Amino acid sequence: MSGQRTASANNLIALLEQSFPGVRKLFDSPPRADGHQKWVDFVSAYPHADRVRGVSLKKFTKSYQKWCKSRKYNFSEEKAAEIHAAAHETVVLTPNTELHELMVRQAAEQVTAISKSVEIYRTEMDKLASQLPKYPVVMEMYAVGKSLGPQLMAEIGNVTRFAGKQSLVAFAGVDPMPNQSGEKNSRSNKTSKRGSPYLRKALFNVMGIYLRLSPQDEPIHQFLAKKRAEGKPYYVYITAGANKFLRRYYAKVRDHLAALETPETTSADNVQNA
């Protein structure tokens, strides 16, 4: 389902590259619970740069404010000015015609329809995952939200079924393969790619969040930065980061579950034993 959303979004972006290049980059709001995305709704209302630059900044700002209010999005004059300036600076490849506007709006509707389905599934997955004992500790981990958290929990299952951290890493297929030749015994940059490809994808998405947000105080980010500074190729340091993240996941969840199973000594017990 997420693949379909990506494909439909790419189709919409391809159309916009002809009529409003770069408009997608002007919005960074995440999808809402109802599946709507601000940039998608915006281009449905303003499918061509001419619709923005064809009016004065004052008139567009008023129109944009009215649109934000009707769609329940945050409004700022600074954002209106940024959009208006971008519309003037961009170079369009197609004239503003009814046909092209119709194509953009239909593509936007498709993106929203698929996004709604994705958000429904995401909500249900989170609801089911929230019933698991490990849910709180997993959701506290950096870069793990209501989408990736349930995915990780579903793909990994109960960590106690793994003999140790290395077993979980091997299951995910992000463990380095031995490279033996004669007396030489080293580690190559290649990984085994065994186990669940869905788990690997979720882990790489987590790494993508670390790279995008760059949390300086996070150990995983520091590890990635170190590997990049060493000149490691992208896939190598991303895989190494996923490996390290998975080891932390294993330790945190294992310790959390062990703590839940350990009977606590109450003050009443202490009084009775005294």
N, C-alpha and C positions, 0 to 999 in steps of 0.2 A: 504493500500500500504506500509506503514512504517512497518507494521507487517511482510509482505512478505520479506522486505529487511532485517529485523532482523533475520528471520528464515533462509534465504539464507546465511547471514553472519555467523550465528552459524554453519551451515553445512560446510562452508569453513574452519572455525576455527577448527572444529572437525577433518577434514582431515589433517590440518596443525599440530595438536597436535601429529600426528604420524610421520611426516616428518620434521617439523621445529617448535617445541614447543616454544611458547613465542614470535614469530616473530611479531605478531599483536601489542604487547606492545611497540615495537621499533618505532612505527609511531603514531603521534598525529595530523596529518594534517586533517582538516575537508574535507568533500566531496566538489569537485569543482562544478561550475555551470553546467558543462557538465556531472556530475554524477560520474566522475572518482575519486577514492580514492587511495592515494599513496600506502598504505599497500596492497590493492587488486592488483594493477598493479604490485607491486614488487613481490608478491608471484607467479604471473602468469609468470614472467620472471625467478624467483628463487624459484621453488616449493619445493625444498628439501635443507636442510642445507648443504648437500654434494656439492652443486653447488657453495656455498660460501666458505666453509672451504677446499674445494679441490684445491684451488689456493692460492697463496701468498697474503698477505695484499695489496701489491703494485699492483698486477694484478687485484685483486677484486676492489680496489679503482678506477682504470682506467676504468674498466668495468661499475662500478656503476655510475661514472661521465658521461660516454657516455649514459647510460640508462636514467639518470635524464635529460640530455639535450634533448634527443629524445622525452621524455614524458613531457617536460616543467615543471619539478619539481626542487625545490631548491636542490643544492648539497653542501655538506660539508665533508671534510676529516674526521672530528670527527665522523660524523654519519656513514661513511663507516667503520671506525675502530670499532665503537660500534657494528655494524651488524656482522662484521667479528669475533669479539671476542665472541659474543653471539652464533654464529654458531658453534664455537669450544667448547663452554661450554655446549651446549644443548645435551640431550640424545634422539636420535631418536628411534622410535619403528618399523619403516618399512624401508626396503632397498630402494635405489633410482632406481625405475623402470619406464619404459615408461608408464605403466598403471597408476601408482599412479600420475605421473606428469600430465597425461591427465585428470585424475579426478580432480586434483587441478585447472587446467586451466579452465575446463568446469564450475566448481563451481564459479571461479572468474568471468568468463564471465556472469554468471547468476546474481551475485551480482551487477555487473556494469550495466547490462541491467535494472534491477529493480531500481537501484539508479538513472539512467538517467530519468526514468519516474517520480520518486519522486521529483527530482529537477525541472522538467518541471511543475509539479503541484504546487510546492512550489513557483516558479516564478510567475505563474498565480495568485495564492492566494495573494501574496504580491502586485501584480499589482492592483488587485481589492481592496484590503484593503487600499492601498495608496490613494484612492479616498475619503475615509471617513474622516470627520473633526477631529476625535479623533486619527487618525493614528500617528501624530507627538508625542503626549504626551504618547501614549502607547509604542511606539518604543524607547522612552527615558528611560523607566524603566529598571532597571538592570535585566539581565538574559532573557530579551525578545528580540528575534531576528526575522529574516524574516520567521522563521518557526512557533515559538510559538506565536508571536505577532498576525498574522492573525488568528490563531486558537482561541486565546482568544477572539478576536473581533467578530469572527463568532459565537462562542458559547454563548457569553454574550449578544450580540446585543446592543441595545440602553440602557444605564444604567438608563435613565430617566423613563423606564418602571417599575423600582423597587422603592418601597416606601423609601428604605434606604439601608444602608450597610448590615444590618442584613438580609434583604430580598434577596440580591444577594448571600450572604454567604449560606443562606438556599437553594437557587436555585442550588448552586454548590454541596450541600450535605456535606460541611465541617464544619457544625455547630454542637456543642455538644448537645446531647439529654438530656432533663431533667430527673433526677433520683429521683423520689419522693416516699417516704415510710413513712407513718404516718406524724410526724412532721418534718421529715428529708427532706430537699430539697437541693440537691447538683448536681454537674455536673459530669457525668461519663466520661471516656476516649473514649467512643464509639461515633461515629458520625451518623448523620441521613442517609447519603448516598442517599438522595433524589436528584432529579434533573438530570442534565446531567453528565453521567459517562465520556464523552469525555472532558468536562471542567475539571473534577477532574484529569483526566490523564494529561492534559496540565499543570495544576497547580503543580502536583507532579513532572513533568519534570522540571518545573521552580525551584522547591525546590532542585532537584538533581543538577542543575547547581550551585546553591548557596553553596551546600555542597562540590561540587568538586572544585570550584574556591576559596571559603572562602574569599570573599571580606571583610576585617576587618572593613571598614568604612561604610558598608551597614547595616541599621537598621534591615532588615530581617535576615541577617546572625547573627547579634548580638543576636537577639531574639532566633534563632535556637540554637546558642551556649549556651545560658542561659538555655534553656529547656534540652539540653543534659547534661549540668553540674548538673542539678537537678535530673538526673537519669531517665528522662522520656523515655519510649520505643520509638523505631524508628518511628513507625506509628503515635504515639501520637504527637511527636514534628514536624513531617512532616506535619500532618494535621493542627496543630496549626499555623505553618508557612504559609500554604496555605490560611488559614483563614485571617491572618494578611495581607498577600500580596493582597488578594482580596479586603479587606477594603481600602487599599491604592489605588488600581486600581480604585475603585468606586469614591473616593474623588478626585483623580487627573482628571479623565475623566469628572466627573460632573462639576468641577470648570472650566475646559478648555472649555467645551461646553457653560457654562453660560457666560464666558468671550467673546466668539464669538458672542453670541446673544445680549450682552450689547452694545447699541449704544454709540460710542465714541463722546465726545464733542470736536469739532474742534475749532481752533483759530478763524475761520471765524464766528462760532456761538457765540463765546464770544464777538467778536467785534459788532455783530448785536444786542446782548442783552444789550450791554453797554449803 
